Amino acid sequence: MKYDDAAWHYGGDFPVDLPNEAGATHIGMFLAWLLLHGMGSEVLIYRSRKSLEKLRSRAITGKDFLMIECDEKFTDEELNEQGNRFTQYYYNGDGKICQYLDDYDEALCSGLESMYYVKDTWENYEKLQVYINAAFQHWQLIR
């Protein structure tokens, strides 16, 4: 199952003054959180050892990881069972509104023309991870 794809964001109202990879920032930040919290699949962990080391040491960002290792696509194959279940709840919204994008907007998009202008930095990741941590804790209580 494909959760998201940077290419889905390039068209429509995507800002013409940004590179296409700006459509991957929100995906990469969530993927980084999952991987840094032990929710990567065994295949991904094996296949992407060097990039995971770089991610853990913050030599690359989640967006970089997504572009390098996942061909800009975020699928269930990158995650273990727990990661997929949480992603379906929080990122996909289990058929409801995607809470992740609401939290992303609240944490990082104030004063920006669109979510695509969020800078892909570890400082922004730190702001966002507070929201993801809270959502994960809530999810653990209700499941």
N, C-alpha and C positions, 0 to 999 in steps of 0.2 A: 504494500500500500504506500502510495506517495503522499506524504503529509504536506510538502511544500516544494517549490522549485523556484529558484531565483528567476528563471526565464518567464515564469508566470507574471512577474512584476515589471518587466521591461516595457510592456505596451501600455495602452490606455493613457492614464494621467501620470505616467512616470516622468519625472522632470528631465527635460532635454539637456540640462546643463550638468547632469551627473553621469558617471560611468555606469554601465549595466551592473557591475558588481555591488553597487549601492542597494540593489534589490535583494542582496543576500545577507545584509547586516543583521536584520531581525531574526532570520533563520539561524545564522551562525552563532548568535549569542545564546539562543536556547539550546542548540546542539552542544555548544561548549559546556553549558551548565550540566547537561545530562552526562557528558563524557567525564567531566571532572568529579561527578558524583557516582561514578562506577556503573553507569547504565548503558555502556556501549556493548554491542554484540561481540561474541568471541571472534567472529570472522573479522570484524572491523578492527578490534584490538590487535589481532595478529597481523593483518594486512597493513595497518597504518601505524606501526610501532614508532617509527621515527617522527612522524607528524604529531602523534600523541605526546611524545616527550617534549616536543617544541611547544605544544599547546599547554601542557602542564607547567612548563617553565616560562610561559607567556612570551615566547619568542615569536609565536604567531597567534592570531585571534581565531575565534570560532568561524568567522567568515572565511578566513584564509583556509582553515581546515576543510570547510564545506567545498570551497572552490578546488582545492588540491586533491582531496581524497574522495569526494562524493559527487564529482561532476555537477556541482551546483544543486544537487537534488537531496532532499531530506526524506528518507523512506524508513519503513519499519525494519529494513535489513540492517540499519546502522545501530539498532538498539536491542537490548535484552528485553525479557518479558516485562519487567517492572518499568523500564523506560518507555516501552510501547503503551502500557496501560496508563501511565501518567500523561504521556503525550496525547493520547486519545481524549483524556479528561480535560486537560488544560490548554493544549495547543489547538486541538481539533474541536474541543467543546462538546464532544459526544452528541453532535447534532444541534447544539445550541450555539449561542454567540461565543466566539473565541475569547476567553478571558485573558489569554496571554497577550493578544494584541491590545486589549484595553489597558493591561498593566504596562506594556511597553510604551504605549502612548503617554500614560500618566507619569511614568518614571523618566522618560527621555525626550519627549516630543514638544514640551512646552516652548512656545515661541517659534517653532519651526514651521515652514510651509507644508511639509509632509513628513511622514515617518522615514522617508528615504534620505533625509538630510541628517539623520543621527550619525554621528561620527563613530566609526568602528574602533573603539578604544577600550582598554581594560578598565579605565575609570568609569566609563558608561556601563560596562558589564557589572561592575561592583554595585552601581545604583540599581540596576535591574535585578540582580540576583537576590536582593532583599525581597522583592515581590515573588520571585519564583520559589524561594525558600518558604515563604508564607503559604503559597498555594500548595506546595508539596506537603507541608505539615497538615494543612487542612484536608487534603486528599487522603492522607494516611488515616486521619480520624474517621472519615466518612465511608471508606471502602469496606 
